[in-house]
Amino acid sequence: MAEGQDDYRAHMETYTSFNKLVTFTLLWIVLILVSMALGLVGHMSILALLLGVGGSVALLVAFAVLG
């Protein structure tokens, strides 16, 4: 019976890690798309560059600290 509980904990840890990875990936893709839209359509290339680089760093730091 203890083996089943260990398997459940391992599955929950894997599920949580995968969920964080998917969330990070989706947020990063949205950030890149918004930066591209600002740069290409909005003609605000400097703001798009700052948002893209700063947002990527912020996402990495946030997921590293909160993870």
Backbone as CSV, one residue per row, in Angstrom:
resi,resn,N_x,N_y,N_z,CA_x,CA_y,CA_z,C_x,C_y,C_z
1,MET,0.811,-1.188,0.000,0.000,0.000,0.000,0.865,1.266,0.000
2,ALA,2.008,1.201,0.668,2.887,2.365,0.714,3.454,2.677,-0.664
3,GLU,3.613,1.643,-1.478,4.137,1.854,-2.822,3.172,2.690,-3.661
4,GLY,1.891,2.466,-3.495,0.886,3.245,-4.207,0.912,4.712,-3.804
5,GLN,1.139,4.972,-2.522,1.215,6.353,-2.058,2.459,7.048,-2.610
6,ASP,3.568,6.314,-2.697,4.784,6.883,-3.279,4.585,7.201,-4.758
7,ASP,3.891,6.315,-5.461,3.603,6.559,-6.871,2.725,7.792,-7.044
8,TYR,1.754,7.948,-6.167,0.860,9.110,-6.245,1.640,10.401,-6.045
9,ARG,2.538,10.423,-5.064,3.354,11.625,-4.822,4.241,11.935,-6.027
10,ALA,4.831,10.907,-6.599,5.694,11.103,-7.767,4.883,11.623,-8.950
11,HIS,3.685,11.095,-9.143,2.838,11.568,-10.236,2.405,13.014,-10.006
12,MET,2.100,13.370,-8.772,1.686,14.745,-8.472,2.841,15.722,-8.703
13,GLU,4.054,15.330,-8.322,5.217,16.190,-8.558,5.456,16.364,-10.054
14,THR,5.323,15.289,-10.810,5.496,15.366,-12.259,4.423,16.240,-12.888
15,TYR,3.187,16.064,-12.448,2.073,16.859,-12.977,2.273,18.340,-12.663
16,THR,2.689,18.649,-11.455,2.916,20.043,-11.070,4.051,20.653,-11.887
17,SER,5.127,19.920,-12.062,6.247,20.424,-12.859,5.842,20.652,-14.312
18,PHE,5.111,19.718,-14.878,4.647,19.850,-16.255,3.698,21.033,-16.392
19,ASN,2.827,21.228,-15.408,1.891,22.348,-15.424,2.632,23.684,-15.403
20,LYS,3.684,23.785,-14.600,4.488,25.007,-14.553,5.203,25.249,-15.883
21,LEU,5.704,24.184,-16.487,6.389,24.306,-17.771,5.444,24.790,-18.860
22,VAL,4.237,24.235,-18.911,3.258,24.640,-19.916,2.838,26.086,-19.691
23,THR,2.617,26.477,-18.434,2.237,27.856,-18.124,3.336,28.829,-18.546
24,PHE,4.582,28.503,-18.228,5.699,29.354,-18.614,5.779,29.482,-20.134
25,THR,5.629,28.371,-20.841,5.726,28.386,-22.299,4.634,29.234,-22.921
26,LEU,3.409,29.083,-22.440,2.305,29.875,-22.984,2.504,31.366,-22.716
27,LEU,2.920,31.710,-21.506,3.150,33.122,-21.185,4.283,33.699,-22.032
28,TRP,5.329,32.920,-22.260,6.449,33.412,-23.036,6.059,33.598,-24.505
29,ILE,5.266,32.677,-25.055,4.802,32.816,-26.440,3.927,34.055,-26.592
30,VAL,3.025,34.287,-25.641,2.181,35.484,-25.689,3.043,36.742,-25.602
31,LEU,4.037,36.736,-24.741,4.931,37.892,-24.613,5.665,38.168,-25.923
32,ILE,6.162,37.147,-26.567,6.873,37.323,-27.834,5.931,37.833,-28.919
33,LEU,4.720,37.287,-28.974,3.760,37.749,-29.972,3.365,39.208,-29.752
34,VAL,3.189,39.606,-28.508,2.860,41.005,-28.213,4.021,41.913,-28.587
35,SER,5.234,41.484,-28.299,6.408,42.284,-28.667,6.533,42.418,-30.181
36,MET,6.275,41.332,-30.893,6.332,41.396,-32.348,5.247,42.302,-32.899
37,ALA,4.065,42.246,-32.321,2.970,43.102,-32.783,3.299,44.574,-32.533
38,LEU,3.853,44.878,-31.376,4.234,46.266,-31.105,5.297,46.752,-32.081
39,GLY,6.261,45.900,-32.363,7.350,46.304,-33.241,6.952,46.403,-34.699
40,LEU,6.187,45.434,-35.171,5.869,45.396,-36.595,4.644,46.219,-36.953
41,VAL,3.575,46.083,-36.203,2.325,46.755,-36.526,2.263,48.145,-35.876
42,GLY,2.701,48.223,-34.635,2.602,49.483,-33.898,3.754,50.433,-34.141
43,HIS,4.798,49.989,-34.821,5.974,50.813,-35.125,6.591,51.412,-33.858
44,MET,6.613,50.622,-32.792,7.261,51.025,-31.544,8.362,50.012,-31.238
45,SER,9.405,50.036,-32.034,10.416,48.987,-31.958,11.210,49.014,-30.656
46,ILE,11.515,50.194,-30.143,12.286,50.279,-28.903,11.465,49.724,-27.735
47,LEU,10.194,50.116,-27.667,9.317,49.609,-26.614,9.141,48.101,-26.743
48,ALA,9.015,47.600,-27.958,8.870,46.166,-28.184,10.119,45.415,-27.745
49,LEU,11.278,45.970,-28.044,12.531,45.343,-27.631,12.650,45.308,-26.118
50,LEU,12.362,46.422,-25.470,12.440,46.475,-24.010,11.427,45.534,-23.369
51,LEU,10.224,45.495,-23.915,9.200,44.598,-23.387,9.595,43.139,-23.585
52,GLY,10.127,42.815,-24.732,10.523,41.437,-25.007,11.651,40.961,-24.116
53,VAL,12.700,41.748,-24.021,13.854,41.353,-23.211,13.510,41.418,-21.722
54,GLY,12.908,42.531,-21.301,12.557,42.678,-19.889,11.519,41.667,-19.445
55,GLY,10.541,41.423,-20.283,9.522,40.436,-19.947,10.066,39.025,-19.873
56,SER,10.979,38.690,-20.768,11.591,37.359,-20.732,12.402,37.161,-19.464
57,VAL,13.167,38.180,-19.105,13.953,38.103,-17.869,13.024,38.015,-16.661
58,ALA,11.961,38.817,-16.664,11.015,38.791,-15.550,10.336,37.422,-15.430
59,LEU,9.962,36.825,-16.554,9.351,35.496,-16.520,10.324,34.448,-15.975
60,LEU,11.566,34.496,-16.439,12.558,33.539,-15.950,12.788,33.678,-14.447
61,VAL,12.923,34.921,-13.997,13.157,35.151,-12.568,11.937,34.740,-11.755
62,ALA,10.747,35.095,-12.224,9.537,34.761,-11.484,9.356,33.253,-11.347
63,PHE,9.570,32.513,-12.432,9.385,31.070,-12.351,10.516,30.409,-11.594
64,ALA,11.710,31.003,-11.594,12.807,30.446,-10.808,12.576,30.659,-9.309
65,VAL,12.087,31.835,-8.959,11.867,32.140,-7.539,10.637,31.421,-7.012
66,LEU,9.543,31.452,-7.788,8.306,30.841,-7.327,8.307,29.325,-7.452
67,GLY,9.176,28.794,-8.299,9.226,27.347,-8.502,9.981,26.684,-7.415
